[in-house]
Amino acid sequence: MDKLYLILWPSFLVAGVAAVTFFAAIDPKDLYLFGKPLDFPSLATYSIGFFVFWAICAASSWVTRFLQRNGSDINQETARNTGSRAC
């Protein structure tokens, strides 16, 4: 994708807010994974949590950007991939 920053930068900002909000309310030592408490240090849990939030937010941003394409953009992309001209 030629404009990846349009997906990653906003999702980075929202993931930061989500991680701060989530970990302000929940202590990492109180988290469980598959019924067992997490044995990671708190900093590792914060980091993993941030990257999970970032991945979720990036997926959301990508879907939004994907759905905003118009017909001519889709036709040009199809023609570029198949080697034919768009109608």
N, CA, C and O atoms as a Tinker XYZ file with bonds, in Angstrom:
   348  protein
     1  N      0.855000   -1.173000    0.000000    73     2
     2  CA     0.000000    0.000000    0.000000    64     1     3
     3  C      0.898000    1.232000    0.000000    63     2     4     5
     4  O      1.855000    1.316000    0.769000    81     3
     5  N      0.583000    2.168000   -0.858000    73     3     6
     6  CA     1.458000    3.322000   -1.029000    64     5     7
     7  C      1.355000    4.339000    0.092000    63     6     8     9
     8  O      2.300000    5.098000    0.308000    81     7
     9  N      0.265000    4.382000    0.799000    73     7    10
    10  CA     0.095000    5.365000    1.874000    64     9    11
    11  C     -0.161000    4.661000    3.202000    63    10    12    13
    12  O     -1.193000    4.852000    3.845000    81    11
    13  N      0.799000    3.854000    3.584000    73    11    14
    14  CA     0.676000    3.074000    4.811000    64    13    15
    15  C      0.612000    3.956000    6.057000    63    14    16    17
    16  O      0.018000    3.572000    7.064000    81    15
    17  N      1.222000    5.132000    5.987000    73    15    18
    18  CA     1.206000    6.039000    7.134000    64    17    19
    19  C     -0.209000    6.512000    7.462000    63    18    20    21
    20  O     -0.484000    6.886000    8.602000    81    19
    21  N     -1.108000    6.500000    6.479000    73    19    22
    22  CA    -2.494000    6.894000    6.735000    64    21    23
    23  C     -3.220000    5.862000    7.597000    63    22    24    25
    24  O     -4.274000    6.149000    8.165000    81    23
    25  N     -2.659000    4.679000    7.687000    73    23    26
    26  CA    -3.236000    3.630000    8.526000    64    25    27
    27  C     -2.485000    3.527000    9.856000    63    26    28    29
    28  O     -3.099000    3.458000   10.920000    81    27
    29  N     -1.154000    3.517000    9.782000    73    27    30
    30  CA    -0.364000    3.238000   10.988000    64    29    31
    31  C     -0.312000    4.396000   11.980000    63    30    32    33
    32  O     -0.344000    4.163000   13.188000    81    31
    33  N     -0.231000    5.636000   11.502000    73    31    34
    34  CA    -0.111000    6.761000   12.434000    64    33    35
    35  C     -1.373000    6.962000   13.271000    63    34    36    37
    36  O     -1.267000    7.028000   14.495000    81    35
    37  N     -2.572000    7.064000   12.667000    73    35    38
    38  CA    -3.760000    7.220000   13.521000    64    37    39
    39  C     -3.981000    6.016000   14.445000    63    38    40    41
    40  O     -4.393000    6.179000   15.594000    81    39
    41  N     -3.706000    4.812000   13.939000    73    39    42
    42  CA    -3.905000    3.637000   14.791000    64    41    43
    43  C     -2.904000    3.619000   15.946000    63    42    44    45
    44  O     -3.224000    3.133000   17.031000    81    43
    45  N     -1.696000    4.142000   15.724000    73    43    46
    46  CA    -0.704000    4.255000   16.794000    64    45    47
    47  C     -1.214000    5.183000   17.892000    63    46    48    49
    48  O     -1.112000    4.865000   19.077000    81    47
    49  N     -1.759000    6.321000   17.499000    73    47    50
    50  CA    -2.265000    7.281000   18.488000    64    49    51
    51  C     -3.436000    6.710000   19.282000    63    50    52    53
    52  O     -3.485000    6.841000   20.505000    81    51
    53  N     -4.373000    6.078000   18.588000    73    51    54
    54  CA    -5.535000    5.514000   19.272000    64    53    55
    55  C     -5.119000    4.339000   20.158000    63    54    56    57
    56  O     -5.666000    4.163000   21.246000    81    55
    57  N     -4.158000    3.536000   19.704000    73    55    58
    58  CA    -3.675000    2.425000   20.532000    64    57    59
    59  C     -3.024000    2.938000   21.812000    63    58    60    61
    60  O     -3.166000    2.323000   22.869000    81    59
    61  N     -2.314000    4.053000   21.725000    73    59    62
    62  CA    -1.724000    4.640000   22.924000    64    61    63
    63  C     -2.777000    5.055000   23.933000    63    62    64    65
    64  O     -2.643000    4.789000   25.127000    81    63
    65  N     -3.821000    5.705000   23.450000    73    63    66
    66  CA    -4.922000    6.117000   24.333000    64    65    67
    67  C     -5.626000    4.887000   24.904000    63    66    68    69
    68  O     -5.961000    4.857000   26.089000    81    67
    69  N     -5.852000    3.872000   24.063000    73    67    70
    70  CA    -6.531000    2.657000   24.522000    64    69    71
    71  C     -5.710000    1.926000   25.575000    63    70    72    73
    72  O     -6.257000    1.456000   26.573000    81    71
    73  N     -4.403000    1.826000   25.360000    73    71    74
    74  CA    -3.545000    1.133000   26.329000    64    73    75
    75  C     -3.507000    1.877000   27.661000    63    74    76    77
    76  O     -3.594000    1.259000   28.722000    81    75
    77  N     -3.380000    3.182000   27.609000    73    75    78
    78  CA    -3.358000    3.975000   28.847000    64    77    79
    79  C     -4.678000    3.826000   29.588000    63    78    80    81
    80  O     -4.691000    3.639000   30.805000    81    79
    81  N     -5.784000    3.908000   28.864000    73    79    82
    82  CA    -7.098000    3.778000   29.493000    64    81    83
    83  C     -7.297000    2.381000   30.078000    63    82    84    85
    84  O     -7.780000    2.238000   31.201000    81    83
    85  N     -6.926000    1.360000   29.320000    73    83    86
    86  CA    -7.092000   -0.023000   29.769000    64    85    87
    87  C     -6.251000   -0.307000   31.005000    63    86    88    89
    88  O     -6.752000   -0.850000   31.990000    81    87
    89  N     -4.970000    0.060000   30.958000    73    87    90
    90  CA    -4.083000   -0.272000   32.073000    64    89    91
    91  C     -4.233000    0.690000   33.248000    63    90    92    93
    92  O     -3.690000    0.428000   34.322000    81    91
    93  N     -4.942000    1.775000   33.074000    73    91    94
    94  CA    -5.267000    2.624000   34.218000    64    93    95
    95  C     -6.338000    1.957000   35.077000    63    94    96    97
    96  O     -6.401000    2.172000   36.288000    81    95
    97  N     -7.175000    1.148000   34.438000    73    95    98
    98  CA    -8.255000    0.491000   35.161000    64    97    99
    99  C     -7.917000   -0.933000   35.589000    63    98   100   101
   100  O     -8.489000   -1.443000   36.552000    81    99
   101  N     -6.983000   -1.582000   34.875000    73    99   102
   102  CA    -6.684000   -2.989000   35.131000    64   101   103
   103  C     -5.191000   -3.160000   35.397000    63   102   104   105
   104  O     -4.352000   -2.691000   34.629000    81   103
   105  N     -4.880000   -3.832000   36.486000    73   103   106
   106  CA    -3.486000   -4.114000   36.827000    64   105   107
   107  C     -3.007000   -5.323000   36.018000    63   106   108   109
   108  O     -3.721000   -6.322000   35.942000    81   107
   109  N     -1.820000   -5.255000   35.415000    73   107   110
   110  CA    -1.335000   -6.398000   34.625000    64   109   111
   111  C     -1.237000   -7.710000   35.402000    63   110   112   113
   112  O     -1.317000   -8.784000   34.806000    81   111
   113  N     -1.068000   -7.638000   36.705000    73   111   114
   114  CA    -0.984000   -8.852000   37.511000    64   113   115
   115  C     -2.342000   -9.530000   37.683000    63   114   116   117
   116  O     -2.405000  -10.685000   38.105000    81   115
   117  N     -3.428000   -8.824000   37.363000    73   115   118
   118  CA    -4.776000   -9.377000   37.472000    64   117   119
   119  C     -5.256000  -10.021000   36.173000    63   118   120   121
   120  O     -6.385000  -10.507000   36.116000    81   119
   121  N     -4.432000  -10.036000   35.136000    73   119   122
   122  CA    -4.840000  -10.584000   33.847000    64   121   123
   123  C     -4.591000  -12.083000   33.786000    63   122   124   125
   124  O     -3.609000  -12.589000   34.331000    81   123
   125  N     -5.493000  -12.780000   33.115000    73   123   126
   126  CA    -5.395000  -14.218000   32.943000    64   125   127
   127  C     -5.408000  -14.548000   31.456000    63   126   128   129
   128  O     -6.073000  -13.875000   30.668000    81   127
   129  N     -4.667000  -15.589000   31.077000    73   127   130
   130  CA    -4.646000  -16.068000   29.712000    64   129   131
   131  C     -4.912000  -17.567000   29.748000    63   130   132   133
   132  O     -4.122000  -18.326000   30.310000    81   131
   133  N     -6.023000  -17.996000   29.152000    73   131   134
   134  CA    -6.443000  -19.398000   29.153000    64   133   135
   135  C     -6.564000  -19.952000   30.567000    63   134   136   137
   136  O     -6.186000  -21.094000   30.828000    81   135
   137  N     -7.093000  -19.137000   31.480000    73   135   138
   138  CA    -7.346000  -19.577000   32.840000    64   137   139
   139  C     -6.165000  -19.521000   33.782000    63   138   140   141
   140  O     -6.294000  -19.862000   34.958000    81   139
   141  N     -5.003000  -19.093000   33.283000    73   139   142
   142  CA    -3.814000  -19.014000   34.143000    64   141   143
   143  C     -3.324000  -17.575000   34.191000    63   142   144   145
   144  O     -3.382000  -16.868000   33.185000    81   143
   145  N     -2.841000  -17.132000   35.354000    73   143   146
   146  CA    -2.352000  -15.753000   35.441000    64   145   147
   147  C     -1.116000  -15.557000   34.567000    63   146   148   149
   148  O     -0.307000  -16.468000   34.391000    81   147
   149  N     -0.991000  -14.343000   34.025000    73   147   150
   150  CA     0.178000  -14.009000   33.208000    64   149   151
   151  C      1.412000  -13.934000   34.095000    63   150   152   153
   152  O      1.376000  -13.327000   35.165000    81   151
   153  N      2.496000  -14.544000   33.655000    73   151   154
   154  CA     3.741000  -14.536000   34.423000    64   153   155
   155  C      4.753000  -13.555000   33.851000    63   154   156   157
   156  O      5.937000  -13.627000   34.181000    81   155
   157  N      4.309000  -12.648000   33.006000    73   155   158
   158  CA     5.206000  -11.658000   32.408000    64   157   159
   159  C      5.429000  -10.506000   33.376000    63   158   160   161
   160  O      4.566000  -10.225000   34.207000    81   159
   161  N      6.574000   -9.835000   33.283000    73   159   162
   162  CA     6.751000   -8.594000   34.048000    64   161   163
   163  C      5.736000   -7.535000   33.575000    63   162   164   165
   164  O      5.224000   -7.606000   32.458000    81   163
   165  N      5.466000   -6.581000   34.427000    73   163   166
   166  CA     4.472000   -5.559000   34.089000    64   165   167
   167  C      4.821000   -4.803000   32.818000    63   166   168   169
   168  O      3.946000   -4.550000   31.990000    81   167
   169  N      6.091000   -4.438000   32.649000    73   167   170
   170  CA     6.494000   -3.692000   31.454000    64   169   171
   171  C      6.250000   -4.506000   30.183000    63   170   172   173
   172  O      5.833000   -3.955000   29.164000    81   171
   173  N      6.508000   -5.811000   30.238000    73   171   174
   174  CA     6.247000   -6.672000   29.080000    64   173   175
   175  C      4.751000   -6.739000   28.786000    63   174   176   177
   176  O      4.341000   -6.724000   27.626000    81   175
   177  N      3.948000   -6.813000   29.826000    73   175   178
   178  CA     2.498000   -6.842000   29.638000    64   177   179
   179  C      2.003000   -5.540000   29.034000    63   178   180   181
   180  O      1.147000   -5.558000   28.150000    81   179
   181  N      2.528000   -4.404000   29.498000    73   179   182
   182  CA     2.158000   -3.115000   28.907000    64   181   183
   183  C      2.543000   -3.066000   27.431000    63   182   184   185
   184  O      1.765000   -2.597000   26.601000    81   183
   185  N      3.728000   -3.544000   27.109000    73   183   186
   186  CA     4.206000   -3.507000   25.723000    64   185   187
   187  C      3.372000   -4.411000   24.827000    63   186   188   189
   188  O      2.949000   -4.000000   23.747000    81   187
   189  N      3.136000   -5.631000   25.268000    73   187   190
   190  CA     2.327000   -6.562000   24.485000    64   189   191
   191  C      0.912000   -6.013000   24.315000    63   190   192   193
   192  O      0.337000   -6.095000   23.230000    81   191
   193  N      0.362000   -5.460000   25.376000    73   191   194
   194  CA    -0.975000   -4.867000   25.299000    64   193   195
   195  C     -1.039000   -3.733000   24.306000    63   194   196   197
   196  O     -1.997000   -3.626000   23.540000    81   195
   197  N     -0.016000   -2.874000   24.311000    73   195   198
   198  CA     0.011000   -1.769000   23.356000    64   197   199
   199  C      0.041000   -2.291000   21.921000    63   198   200   201
   200  O     -0.697000   -1.798000   21.068000    81   199
   201  N      0.888000   -3.286000   21.650000    73   199   202
   202  CA     0.983000   -3.803000   20.290000    64   201   203
   203  C     -0.295000   -4.527000   19.863000    63   202   204   205
   204  O     -0.654000   -4.496000   18.686000    81   203
   205  N     -0.975000   -5.168000   20.789000    73   203   206
   206  CA    -2.263000   -5.790000   20.459000    64   205   207
   207  C     -3.288000   -4.715000   20.125000    63   206   208   209
   208  O     -4.019000   -4.834000   19.142000    81   207
   209  N     -3.344000   -3.669000   20.937000    73   207   210
   210  CA    -4.253000   -2.567000   20.632000    64   209   211
   211  C     -3.906000   -1.919000   19.292000    63   210   212   213
   212  O     -4.799000   -1.564000   18.522000    81   211
   213  N     -2.613000   -1.766000   19.013000    73   211   214
   214  CA    -2.182000   -1.162000   17.756000    64   213   215
   215  C     -2.618000   -2.025000   16.567000    63   214   216   217
   216  O     -3.082000   -1.501000   15.554000    81   215
   217  N     -2.469000   -3.331000   16.692000    73   215   218
   218  CA    -2.878000   -4.234000   15.607000    64   217   219
   219  C     -4.383000   -4.154000   15.361000    63   218   220   221
   220  O     -4.826000   -4.140000   14.212000    81   219
   221  N     -5.157000   -4.102000   16.423000    73   219   222
   222  CA    -6.611000   -4.006000   16.281000    64   221   223
   223  C     -6.999000   -2.677000   15.642000    63   222   224   225
   224  O     -7.846000   -2.638000   14.750000    81   223
   225  N     -6.385000   -1.597000   16.096000    73   223   226
   226  CA    -6.689000   -0.283000   15.537000    64   225   227
   227  C     -6.215000   -0.160000   14.090000    63   226   228   229
   228  O     -6.881000    0.482000   13.277000    81   227
   229  N     -5.082000   -0.764000   13.761000    73   227   230
   230  CA    -4.592000   -0.731000   12.380000    64   229   231
   231  C     -5.525000   -1.519000   11.469000    63   230   232   233
   232  O     -5.784000   -1.097000   10.341000    81   231
   233  N     -6.026000   -2.642000   11.933000    73   231   234
   234  CA    -6.980000   -3.414000   11.140000    64   233   235
   235  C     -8.251000   -2.609000   10.890000    63   234   236   237
   236  O     -8.799000   -2.624000    9.788000    81   235
   237  N     -8.710000   -1.911000   11.913000    73   235   238
   238  CA    -9.890000   -1.064000   11.763000    64   237   239
   239  C     -9.644000    0.068000   10.770000    63   238   240   241
   240  O    -10.499000    0.362000    9.934000    81   239
   241  N     -8.477000    0.701000   10.862000    73   239   242
   242  CA    -8.144000    1.781000    9.932000    64   241   243
   243  C     -8.006000    1.265000    8.508000    63   242   244   245
   244  O     -8.426000    1.931000    7.562000    81   243
   245  N     -7.415000    0.070000    8.348000    73   243   246
   246  CA    -7.260000   -0.495000    7.015000    64   245   247
   247  C     -8.624000   -0.802000    6.388000    63   246   248   249
   248  O     -8.839000   -0.520000    5.209000    81   247
   249  N     -9.539000   -1.374000    7.162000    73   247   250
   250  CA   -10.878000   -1.673000    6.639000    64   249   251
   251  C    -11.587000   -0.384000    6.235000    63   250   252   253
   252  O    -12.239000   -0.340000    5.192000    81   251
   253  N    -11.468000    0.657000    7.041000    73   251   254
   254  CA   -12.077000    1.937000    6.699000    64   253   255
   255  C    -11.507000    2.482000    5.400000    63   254   256   257
   256  O    -12.259000    2.924000    4.532000    81   255
   257  N    -10.185000    2.456000    5.257000    73   255   258
   258  CA    -9.545000    2.942000    4.031000    64   257   259
   259  C     -9.920000    2.072000    2.832000    63   258   260   261
   260  O    -10.118000    2.593000    1.734000    81   259
   261  N    -10.020000    0.776000    3.023000    73   259   262
   262  CA   -10.394000   -0.132000    1.950000    64   261   263
   263  C    -11.810000    0.151000    1.463000    63   262   264   265
   264  O    -12.068000    0.152000    0.259000    81   263
   265  N    -12.717000    0.389000    2.389000    73   263   266
   266  CA   -14.112000    0.618000    2.019000    64   265   267
   267  C    -14.363000    2.004000    1.439000    63   266   268   269
   268  O    -15.428000    2.235000    0.866000    81   267
   269  N    -13.423000    2.929000    1.566000    73   267   270
   270  CA   -13.605000    4.270000    1.024000    64   269   271
   271  C    -13.169000    4.402000   -0.425000    63   270   272   273
   272  O    -13.305000    5.477000   -1.009000    81   271
   273  N    -12.647000    3.337000   -1.019000    73   271   274
   274  CA   -12.231000    3.417000   -2.415000    64   273   275
   275  C    -13.455000    3.596000   -3.302000    63   274   276   277
   276  O    -14.525000    3.059000   -3.014000    81   275
   277  N    -13.290000    4.363000   -4.398000    73   275   278
   278  CA   -14.393000    4.520000   -5.335000    64   277   279
   279  C    -14.199000    3.575000   -6.516000    63   278   280   281
   280  O    -13.172000    2.904000   -6.621000    81   279
   281  N    -15.179000    3.528000   -7.393000    73   279   282
   282  CA   -15.162000    2.581000   -8.502000    64   281   283
   283  C    -13.990000    2.764000   -9.450000    63   282   284   285
   284  O    -13.407000    1.782000   -9.909000    81   283
   285  N    -13.635000    4.015000   -9.751000    73   283   286
   286  CA   -12.538000    4.231000  -10.693000    64   285   287
   287  C    -11.198000    3.767000  -10.111000    63   286   288   289
   288  O    -10.349000    3.259000  -10.843000    81   287
   289  N    -11.007000    3.935000   -8.818000    73   287   290
   290  CA    -9.777000    3.433000   -8.186000    64   289   291
   291  C     -9.692000    1.907000   -8.277000    63   290   292   293
   292  O     -8.629000    1.350000   -8.552000    81   291
   293  N    -10.817000    1.246000   -8.044000    73   291   294
   294  CA   -10.847000   -0.206000   -8.108000    64   293   295
   295  C    -10.587000   -0.679000   -9.532000    63   294   296   297
   296  O     -9.852000   -1.645000   -9.740000    81   295
   297  N    -11.188000   -0.002000  -10.522000    73   295   298
   298  CA   -10.981000   -0.378000  -11.918000    64   297   299
   299  C     -9.533000   -0.174000  -12.349000    63   298   300   301
   300  O     -8.976000   -1.010000  -13.061000    81   299
   301  N     -8.922000    0.923000  -11.927000    73   299   302
   302  CA    -7.518000    1.170000  -12.273000    64   301   303
   303  C     -6.610000    0.126000  -11.640000    63   302   304   305
   304  O     -5.666000   -0.344000  -12.276000    81   303
   305  N     -6.888000   -0.240000  -10.397000    73   303   306
   306  CA    -6.080000   -1.262000   -9.729000    64   305   307
   307  C     -6.227000   -2.606000  -10.410000    63   306   308   309
   308  O     -5.249000   -3.336000  -10.567000    81   307
   309  N     -7.458000   -2.944000  -10.822000    73   307   310
   310  CA    -7.688000   -4.211000  -11.516000    64   309   311
   311  C     -6.960000   -4.218000  -12.859000    63   310   312   313
   312  O     -6.350000   -5.220000  -13.233000    81   311
   313  N     -7.025000   -3.103000  -13.579000    73   311   314
   314  CA    -6.350000   -3.030000  -14.879000    64   313   315
   315  C     -4.836000   -3.115000  -14.709000    63   314   316   317
   316  O     -4.160000   -3.743000  -15.523000    81   315
   317  N     -4.312000   -2.508000  -13.689000    73   315   318
   318  CA    -2.870000   -2.550000  -13.430000    64   317   319
   319  C     -2.421000   -3.966000  -13.088000    63   318   320   321
   320  O     -1.333000   -4.384000  -13.482000    81   319
   321  N     -3.250000   -4.703000  -12.360000    73   319   322
   322  CA    -2.884000   -6.062000  -11.959000    64   321   323
   323  C     -3.058000   -7.081000  -13.076000    63   322   324   325
   324  O     -2.355000   -8.091000  -13.107000    81   323
   325  N     -3.979000   -6.830000  -13.983000    73   323   326
   326  CA    -4.216000   -7.786000  -15.075000    64   325   327
   327  C     -3.487000   -7.406000  -16.355000    63   326   328   329
   328  O     -3.396000   -8.213000  -17.280000    81   327
   329  N     -2.973000   -6.198000  -16.415000    73   327   330
   330  CA    -2.240000   -5.746000  -17.603000    64   329   331
   331  C     -3.134000   -5.217000  -18.705000    63   330   332   333
   332  O     -2.652000   -4.968000  -19.811000    81   331
   333  N     -4.418000   -5.036000  -18.445000    73   331   334
   334  CA    -5.332000   -4.484000  -19.453000    64   333   335
   335  C     -5.693000   -3.062000  -19.083000    63   334   336   337
   336  O     -5.390000   -2.595000  -17.985000    81   335
   337  N     -6.346000   -2.377000  -20.012000    73   335   338
   338  CA    -6.769000   -0.998000  -19.766000    64   337   339
   339  C     -8.131000   -0.983000  -19.114000    63   338   340   341
   340  O     -8.973000   -1.839000  -19.386000    81   339
   341  N     -8.344000    0.002000  -18.246000    73   339   342
   342  CA    -9.657000    0.152000  -17.604000    64   341   343
   343  C    -10.621000    0.784000  -18.573000    63   342   344   345
   344  O    -10.228000    1.617000  -19.390000    81   343
   345  N    -11.867000    0.402000  -18.494000    73   343   346
   346  CA   -12.891000    0.944000  -19.394000    64   345   347
   347  C    -13.366000    2.290000  -18.923000    63   346   348
   348  O    -14.228000    2.897000  -19.558000    81   347
